[in-house]
Amino acid sequence: MSDPVSLANAFAYGTADKRIEVLRKIGETGSISQAAREAGISYKAAWQAIDTLTNLTGVSLVEKIVGGIGGGGAKLTDEGLQLLRIAGALEKKRQEVLDEFREEKIDAIDARFSHLSIRTSMRNYLPCRVKGLKMSGQIVRVCLEVHESMAVLVARITRTSAELLALKPGLAVVAMCKATAVRVSGEARSSGLSTANQFQGTVSRISKGEKEDEITIELFPGLQLVGFASAGEEIETGGQIQASVDESAVVVALLP
């Protein structure tokens, strides 16, 4: 069973998050496609919800079931079930706090503080630790260790931002970037970027597009990265792939 502290990373944007709903629906229906339909989202979005929660917690939350009378399905792992229990407990506490304030006639409590649970369009969430800071005038290159077996991820931010976040070596943070900022290639090639921001992984899913294909990459068990490749690339599920991201496209966020 996973540490509840690591599972708590999944709640950086509120327990009412659609991602938690998807996980709950998978537990109820035993199907990712059915969970997507009941949650009112696409099958691809449901998978992204699973991948994001997996990245944030660092453990597998959903297990695919192959074969059987129904042709297979999905079920929650012990960690997935524990995450839902934590979500339920947090939502209960949240409601108790809101009810307490409503008794004091603060009727606008939800509207006033709703921004504290802001969600973003970022597709990639990578829990990591600050390895070092390299100052250059008003710019700071933040070196991040995602995993000991992976290359260092570098985020280029302003000195002011680094100061406001109180960044220092050893600090646990989340690195975020848009999927459109991640370039994927089936061949190792020079991209003009530092090697720190180039990663190797295995293709787990491909969503075909007219000009570009969306590629989901497993960097290592429990950590996914989503990016795009030109439609002409010869990329296959299960194959090895290279992904790169520009330093300026990486956002550094503090854990709650």
C-alpha positions as CSV (number, residue, x, y, z in Angstrom):
1,M,0.0,0.0,0.0
2,S,1.4,3.4,-1.0
3,D,2.2,6.2,1.5
4,P,-0.9,8.5,1.9
5,V,1.5,11.4,1.7
6,S,2.4,10.6,-1.9
7,L,-1.2,10.0,-2.8
8,A,-2.1,13.4,-1.4
9,N,-0.1,14.9,-4.4
10,A,-3.2,14.1,-6.5
11,F,-5.3,16.7,-4.8
12,A,-3.2,19.8,-5.8
13,Y,-6.3,21.1,-7.7
14,G,-9.2,20.0,-5.5
15,T,-11.1,16.7,-4.8
16,A,-13.9,17.7,-7.1
17,D,-11.5,17.3,-10.0
18,K,-12.8,15.4,-13.0
19,R,-9.8,13.1,-12.7
20,I,-11.0,11.7,-9.3
21,E,-14.5,11.3,-10.9
22,V,-13.0,9.2,-13.7
23,L,-11.1,7.0,-11.2
24,R,-14.3,6.5,-9.2
25,K,-16.3,5.6,-12.3
26,I,-13.7,3.0,-13.3
27,G,-14.1,1.4,-9.9
28,E,-17.8,1.4,-10.3
29,T,-18.0,0.1,-13.9
30,G,-14.8,-1.9,-14.4
31,S,-14.4,-0.1,-17.7
32,I,-12.3,2.9,-18.8
33,S,-14.6,3.6,-21.8
34,Q,-17.7,3.4,-19.7
35,A,-16.2,5.6,-17.1
36,A,-15.4,8.2,-19.8
37,R,-19.0,8.1,-21.0
38,E,-20.5,8.5,-17.6
39,A,-18.1,11.3,-16.7
40,G,-19.0,13.0,-19.9
41,I,-15.5,13.1,-21.4
42,S,-13.6,11.3,-24.3
43,Y,-11.8,8.0,-23.9
44,K,-8.5,9.8,-24.5
45,A,-9.3,12.3,-21.8
46,A,-10.0,9.5,-19.4
47,W,-6.6,8.0,-20.1
48,Q,-5.0,11.4,-19.6
49,A,-6.8,11.6,-16.2
50,I,-5.3,8.3,-15.2
51,D,-1.9,9.2,-16.4
52,T,-1.9,12.5,-14.6
53,L,-2.9,10.9,-11.3
54,T,-0.4,8.2,-11.8
55,N,2.4,10.7,-12.3
56,L,1.4,12.8,-9.3
57,T,1.2,9.7,-7.0
58,G,4.0,7.7,-8.5
59,V,2.1,4.5,-8.2
60,S,-0.2,2.5,-10.5
61,L,-3.9,3.3,-9.8
62,V,-5.6,1.3,-12.6
63,E,-4.9,-2.2,-13.8
64,K,-6.1,-3.4,-17.2
65,I,-7.8,-6.8,-17.4
66,V,-7.1,-8.7,-20.6
67,G,-9.5,-11.2,-22.0
68,G,-12.5,-12.7,-20.3
69,I,-16.1,-12.9,-21.4
70,G,-16.5,-9.2,-21.8
71,G,-13.2,-8.9,-23.7
72,G,-11.3,-7.3,-20.8
73,G,-11.7,-4.2,-18.7
74,A,-10.1,-2.4,-15.9
75,K,-10.0,-2.4,-12.1
76,L,-8.5,-0.1,-9.4
77,T,-5.4,-1.2,-7.7
78,D,-5.1,-1.2,-3.9
79,E,-3.5,2.3,-4.2
80,G,-6.4,3.4,-6.5
81,L,-8.9,2.4,-3.9
82,Q,-6.9,4.1,-1.1
83,L,-6.8,7.3,-3.2
84,L,-10.6,7.3,-3.5
85,R,-10.9,6.8,0.3
86,I,-8.7,9.8,0.8
87,A,-10.7,11.8,-1.7
88,G,-13.9,11.0,0.1
89,A,-12.4,12.0,3.5
90,L,-11.1,15.3,2.1
91,E,-14.4,16.2,0.5
92,K,-16.2,15.4,3.8
93,K,-13.8,17.7,5.7
94,R,-14.1,20.4,3.0
95,Q,-17.9,20.4,3.3
96,E,-17.7,20.6,7.1
97,V,-15.5,23.7,6.9
98,L,-17.8,25.3,4.3
99,D,-20.9,24.6,6.4
100,E,-19.2,26.1,9.4
101,F,-18.6,29.4,7.5
102,R,-22.1,29.4,6.1
103,E,-23.4,29.4,9.7
104,E,-21.5,32.7,10.1
105,K,-23.5,34.1,7.1
106,I,-20.5,34.0,4.7
107,D,-22.6,32.9,1.8
108,A,-20.1,33.7,-0.9
109,I,-17.4,31.5,0.5
110,D,-17.3,29.2,-2.6
111,A,-17.0,32.0,-5.1
112,R,-14.4,34.0,-3.0
113,F,-12.1,31.1,-2.6
114,S,-12.7,29.0,-5.7
115,H,-9.5,30.3,-7.3
116,L,-7.6,28.3,-4.7
117,S,-8.4,25.1,-6.6
118,I,-7.5,26.4,-10.1
119,R,-7.0,23.8,-12.7
120,T,-4.8,24.3,-15.8
121,S,-4.6,23.1,-19.4
122,M,-1.2,21.5,-18.7
123,R,-1.1,17.9,-19.7
124,N,2.2,16.9,-18.1
125,Y,2.8,16.8,-14.4
126,L,6.2,15.5,-13.3
127,P,6.9,15.3,-9.5
128,C,10.6,16.0,-8.9
129,R,13.1,17.7,-6.6
130,V,15.3,20.7,-7.1
131,K,18.8,19.6,-7.8
132,G,20.4,23.0,-8.2
133,L,19.9,26.6,-9.3
134,K,22.1,28.4,-11.9
135,M,21.8,32.2,-11.8
136,S,22.4,34.4,-14.8
137,G,21.3,37.9,-14.2
138,Q,17.5,38.0,-13.8
139,I,17.2,34.4,-15.2
140,V,17.5,31.2,-13.2
141,R,17.9,27.7,-14.7
142,V,16.3,25.3,-12.2
143,C,17.8,21.8,-12.5
144,L,15.2,19.2,-11.5
145,E,15.6,15.5,-10.8
146,V,12.6,13.6,-12.0
147,H,14.0,10.2,-11.4
148,E,17.6,9.0,-10.7
149,S,17.6,7.0,-14.0
150,M,16.6,9.9,-16.1
151,A,18.3,13.0,-17.5
152,V,17.9,16.2,-15.5
153,L,15.0,18.4,-16.5
154,V,15.8,22.1,-16.7
155,A,13.2,25.0,-16.2
156,R,14.2,28.5,-17.3
157,I,12.4,31.0,-15.0
158,T,12.9,34.5,-13.7
159,R,14.9,35.2,-10.6
160,T,11.9,36.8,-9.0
161,S,9.8,33.6,-9.5
162,A,12.6,31.5,-8.0
163,E,12.6,33.9,-5.0
164,L,8.9,33.9,-4.5
165,L,8.8,30.1,-4.6
166,A,11.8,29.9,-2.3
167,L,13.4,27.3,-4.5
168,K,16.4,25.5,-3.0
169,P,18.1,22.1,-3.5
170,G,16.1,19.2,-2.2
171,L,12.8,21.0,-2.4
172,A,9.9,18.8,-3.7
173,V,8.1,20.5,-6.6
174,V,6.0,19.6,-9.6
175,A,7.3,20.4,-13.1
176,M,4.5,21.1,-15.6
177,C,4.4,21.6,-19.4
178,K,1.9,21.6,-22.2
179,A,1.8,18.5,-24.4
180,T,2.3,20.9,-27.4
181,A,5.7,21.9,-26.0
182,V,7.0,18.3,-26.0
183,R,8.5,17.2,-29.4
184,V,8.6,13.5,-30.0
185,S,10.8,11.7,-32.6
186,G,11.4,8.1,-33.5
187,E,15.0,8.9,-34.1
188,A,17.7,10.4,-32.0
189,R,18.5,13.7,-33.5
190,S,20.0,17.0,-32.4
191,S,17.2,19.5,-31.4
192,G,19.5,22.4,-30.4
193,L,18.4,21.8,-26.7
194,S,20.6,20.8,-23.9
195,T,20.7,17.0,-23.3
196,A,19.2,17.7,-19.9
197,N,15.8,18.1,-21.5
198,Q,15.8,15.1,-23.8
199,F,14.3,11.8,-22.6
200,Q,13.9,8.3,-23.8
201,G,10.8,6.2,-23.2
202,T,8.4,3.6,-24.6
203,V,5.4,4.5,-26.6
204,S,2.2,3.4,-24.7
205,R,-0.5,5.1,-26.8
206,I,-0.8,6.9,-30.2
207,S,-3.7,9.2,-31.2
208,K,-3.5,9.9,-34.9
209,G,-4.0,13.3,-36.3
210,E,-4.1,14.9,-39.7
211,K,-0.7,16.7,-39.4
212,E,0.5,15.6,-36.0
213,D,0.1,12.5,-33.8
214,E,-0.3,12.7,-30.0
215,I,2.1,10.3,-28.4
216,T,1.9,9.1,-24.8
217,I,5.3,7.9,-23.5
218,E,6.1,5.8,-20.5
219,L,9.4,7.2,-19.2
220,F,9.5,4.5,-16.5
221,P,6.7,2.6,-14.6
222,G,4.4,5.1,-13.0
223,L,5.5,8.1,-15.1
224,Q,4.0,9.2,-18.4
225,L,4.8,12.1,-20.7
226,V,2.5,13.4,-23.6
227,G,3.9,15.1,-26.7
228,F,3.4,15.4,-30.4
229,A,5.2,14.0,-33.4
230,S,4.8,14.8,-37.1
231,A,2.3,12.5,-38.8
232,G,4.9,11.2,-41.1
233,E,7.1,9.7,-38.3
234,E,7.2,5.9,-38.2
235,I,6.2,5.5,-34.6
236,E,4.6,2.3,-33.2
237,T,3.2,1.4,-29.8
238,G,5.8,-0.4,-27.8
239,G,8.7,1.2,-29.6
240,Q,11.5,3.3,-28.1
241,I,11.1,7.1,-28.6
242,Q,12.9,10.3,-27.8
243,A,11.1,13.4,-26.4
244,S,12.5,16.9,-25.8
245,V,11.1,20.1,-24.3
246,D,12.4,23.6,-24.3
247,E,13.5,25.0,-20.9
248,S,11.3,28.0,-21.2
249,A,8.2,25.8,-21.6
250,V,8.7,24.1,-18.2
251,V,6.7,25.5,-15.3
252,V,7.7,24.9,-11.7
253,A,5.0,24.6,-9.0
254,L,5.1,24.0,-5.3
255,L,3.4,20.9,-3.8
256,P,0.4,21.7,-1.5
